[in-house]
Amino acid sequence: MTKQAALKPASKLDTLEKLLKRKNGASIAEMTKATGWQQHSVRGAMAGALKKKRCHTITSEKTDKVRRYKIEAAT
């Protein structure tokens, strides 16, 4: 990693990916708050950039009336 890359702040997509890799994942509300994006933009980023371009498997589960999304660990 170059010195410049180490100083570069995380992109919103990187932030979204980090939230989805947490043990409990993240809700749409958490992702919109962290990125400043609207709900449809968060969903689009998950479907396009994270699923298709970065080849992640994203699952969702509804608990306590809140849907939580997370990236499944590679096996």
N, C-alpha and C positions, 0 to 999 in steps of 0.2 A: 504494500500500500504506500502510495506516495504521500509526502508531507501535505500537499494540497488536498488530497482526498481525505486525510485524517481531520482536517480543519473544516471541511465542508459540512454544513448542517444536514441533518437527515431530511429527506424529502417527505412530502405528505404520504406518498405511497409507502415509503419505508416505515413511517409511523403507523400506518394502517396495518401493514404486515406484522409489525411488532405487537400490536394489540391483539391480532388474530392468533398469534402464537402463544399467548398466555394460556395457562391451564384451563381457565374458565372461558376463554375467548373474549368476545366483546359484543355488545348490543349495537344496533344502528345508532342509538342516541349517543353512546360513548364514542363511536367512530366519527359522527358528525361534529361533536364537540372538540375532539382532538385535531381534526383536519380543517374544520371551518367549512366543509363541503355540505351540500344539501343531500338529503337521503338518496335521491336517485343517482347522484354522482358517486356516492359510496358504493351503492349496489353495482353500478357500472364498472367501477374500479375493481371490485371483487371479481366480477364476471370476465372482464377483459384483461386487465393487466396482471392480476394475480393468478387467475385460473389458466388463461390461455398463454400469456407471455412468460410467466414465471413458473408455470406447471405445478401449481399448488392444488391440493384437493381441499375444498372448503365445505365444511358440514355445518348444519344448523340444528338447533334443538330448542324447543320451547319449554321453558320452566318458569313457573310463577307468572304466567301471562306475558313474559318477555322472551323474545327470540334472541338467542345468542349464537354467534357465528364463530368458527375457529378453523384454523388450518390444521389438518391432520398430519401427524408426524410421519415421515417417510419410513417405510418398513423394509 
